Amino acid sequence: MNIETKTLNVHQKHGLLYFTFPLFDKFGVKHAFTSKIGGVSEGQYATFNTGFLNGDKYEHVYENWRRLCDAIGFSEKRLVFSKQTHTNNVRTVSEEDIGKGIIKPLDYDDVDGLISNLENVGLVTQYADCVPLAFYDTKLKIIATSHAGWRGTVAEIGRVTVEKMVADFGSSPKDIIVAIGPSISKCCYEVDTPVFEAFSHIKYINPLDIFTPKGDGKYMLDLKEANRLILINSGIKNENICVADVCTCCNGDILHSHRYTGGKRGNLGLIIAK
């Protein structure tokens, strides 16, 4: 089972199907974005589910992560998980956070983004249509990942992540590369007037650049493009942004998609490690 893409590197290893971003591969960044293929989860989570909090068996999810981390050469015990609630809250990871969400309990809430300068730590965010964002400071070797649903995008979590990399570690936006991963695309993402109006406060985005009106208060929303424009406004160079050409909903047989399944699904995972 495969997927058509011109913007991602596709990997099939030990039965797993996962993806990496060519721009990040160029800099030797250890990272991966998962598919539904190659795990041990069952039922609606089959077979590769990355979420411990959505009803799947702990031992199944742990084994899925163990397999992925083994494939990319990393220890699953060194992961740090987010606790996503569609905010723009971004947490700088400490040594004490290592293992939280997989071998330690999560003792924080409302965290949709993670940043780290620590060696041998892997940051995890999860998805089932929302936009994955991965960040890497090519000079200072800072890693970050953020989860951008429409609410997080309206709250400009991409900008917040960049600003926190600058504030906490002295990053320069011109040195940061960003990947916008597989998510629901404009072809499948119908929204209503309240969502359209929620984006109106982002004055530097022309609504016609991200919305296509359908009539009767309905619009098709390009959430990837919205995040790209937010990143550019945050000082990220256009050539330092790679955008995945994969729609999760169009590929619901290979990728977990909330809309494709009506909510009966597992989670995809993005890991970036240093």
N, C-alpha and C positions, 0 to 999 in steps of 0.2 A: 504494500500500500504506500502510495507516494502523494505528493502534492506539487502543483505547478507554481513555481516562483522564480523570479529573476533577481530578487533582492536578498534572499537568504541562502545560507549554506545548509544543505540538508544532510543529516548524518543518520546512518543506520548501523547500530553497533549493539551486539549482544541482544538482538531482538527489539531494541529501543529505536524509536523514530523521534529525533529532536532536531532543533535548528540553532544555528549561530548567525551572528551578524558579521558580514565580511569586513566592515570597518573595524570592528572590535578584534576580529581574528588577526587583522594586520598588525595590531599592537600587542598581540599575544595575551589578550584578556581572557581569563578563564570564565566562561559563561555558557548558558544554554537556555532555550525556551522549549518547553515540552509539548508533546502531542498526547493523544489518547492511547498510543500504541506502546506495548512492551512492558506493562505492569502486571500486578496480581490482583487488583481491585475487581469487584464483581458488581453485577446489576447495573444501576444507572451510573455507577462510578467507573465502569470498565473501560480499559483495563488499567490505564495509568492516571491515577488521581493524586494530586499533590496536597489536598486539603485535609487537615486533621480535624477540622471543626464543622464539617458538613454532613456528618453521620456515617462516614466510612469507618471501617475497622482500623484501629491504630496500627496494628501489625502490618496490615496491607499497605498503608500509606508510608510507613517507615521503610518497608522493603522497596517500594517504588523509589523513594529518595536515595536509598542505599545504592540501587542499580544505576541511577543517573549520576550520582557523585562518583561512583566507581568508573563510569564511562568517561568522565571528564577529568579524573585524577584528583579527587577531593574527598575529604571526610565528611559524611553527613552529620557527624557530631559537632562540627564547627559551623553549622548553619545558624542564622538568626532570622526569625520570621516576623513579618508585619502583623498588625491586627486591624484589618481594613474595615473602615466604616464610611468611605466616600468623603473623607475630609481632605484638607491640604496640610495635615500635620506630618512633619518629617523629623525622624529621630536620628541623632548621631549615636552610633553603636559603641558601647564600651566593652572592655574585656569581660565584665560580669554578664553581658547580654549573650555571649556566645553559647549556643545550644538552646536558647529560648525558643519555644515553639515545637521542638522536636525531642529533646531529652531533658529539658527544663520547662516548667510552666511559664506561660506568658504572664508577666506581672504589670503589663501596660495595656492601655486601650487606645482606640482612635489613632492608630499609626498607619498611614498609607504610604509612607516613604521611609527609606533607610539610607544612611550615609556611613562610610567607614574609611579610615586610613590604616586600619590594623592589618597586619600580615596574617595570612591563613584564616580568613574569615569569609563566609559566604552569605550574601544578603538575598532574601527571598521575598518576592511579591507574587500574588496569585490572581488568576483571571478566568473569565468565561464569557467574554465579549468586550470588556473594558480595555483601555489602551495601556499596554506595558511601556514603561520608559526606563531605559538603562543609561547610566552616565559614567564616563571615565575621564578623569583629568590626566592627560597624556604626559604632563610634566611632573606633577606631584603624586601621581598614582593613587588618587582618591577614587573610590567606587561609590555608586549610588544606584538605587532603583526606586521608582514611584509608580503607584497605581492610579490611573486617571480615567475614571468613569466620567459621565457628563458633569456630575456635581464637582468632582475633583478638578476637572478641566475648567469649569466656570470659576472655581476658586484658584485657578492658575498654579496647580501643584508643580508643574514644570518649572515655572519661575521661582517658586518658593524653594525648590530643591537646589537650583543653581545659586540662589542668594545664600542659602545655608552652607553650600560648599565654599563660597567666597568668604562668608563670615567666620566659619569655624576653622577653615584650613588655609585660607588665603588663595584659593583657586582663582584663576582668571578665566572668564567665560570663553575667551578665544582659544584656550587650551583644552576645552571640554568637548568630547565627542558624545553624541547621543544617538541611541537607537529607539525608534518607535516601532514596537513589535506587532505581531499579528493581533488583530482585534476586529470587531464588527466594522464593516466598511459602509460607505455612503449608499451602496446598492441595496443594503438590507436594514439600514438603521432609520426607521421612521419614528419621528417624535412629534410632540404637539406644541401648541402655542406657548404654554408656560416655559418649556425648555428653550424655545426660540427667544423669548423675552429675557430669560435668565442670562443669556450671553450678551445682552445689550450693553452691560456695564463695561465690557472690555472694549474700550473706545478705539483701540488700534486695529481691531478686526472688523472688516466689512462683512456683515451678515451674508451677503451674496457670495462670499468666498467660501463659506462653509455650509450654507443651507440652500436647498433647492425646494421651493414651494410646490406642494401637491394640490393645494386647495382644501377647503373645509378645515382650516386650522392645522393642517398636517404638513410636515417638512421632512426631507431626507437630510440627515446631518453627517458631515464628514468630520468625525471626531479626531482622526489622525491629523488632518490638515489644521484643525483648530490648535492642537498641541504643537504642531510644527511652527505655526505663527507665534504662539506664546514663547517658544524657545528662542526664535529669532529675535523677538522683542527683548528677550532676557540677555542678549549679547552673544548667543551661540551662532557661529558662522553657518551659513546655509550648507556649505560643502562638508561640514562636520556633523550633519544630521542624515541618518539613513532611515528610510521609511519602508516598512514591510509591505509588500504587495499582496498580502494574504488576508482574506476575510474569514473570520472564525465561523460565521453563520453559513457562508457558502460551502464551507468545508467541515460541516458538523459531524460528518462520519469519521473525521480524523482529529478534529479539535473540539474540545468541550465548548459548547455555546449555549448560553441561557435561552436565547430566543429560538434557536433551532430545536431545543428539547422541551421548551415550555418550563424551564427551571429544573427539570429532572436530569441532573448532570453532576460531574465532578469538577475539579479545578485544573486549569493549566498553571504551570509554574515558570517563573523567570528566576534564574540564579545568576548572580555575578559575584565572583570571588577574587580575592587578592592573596 
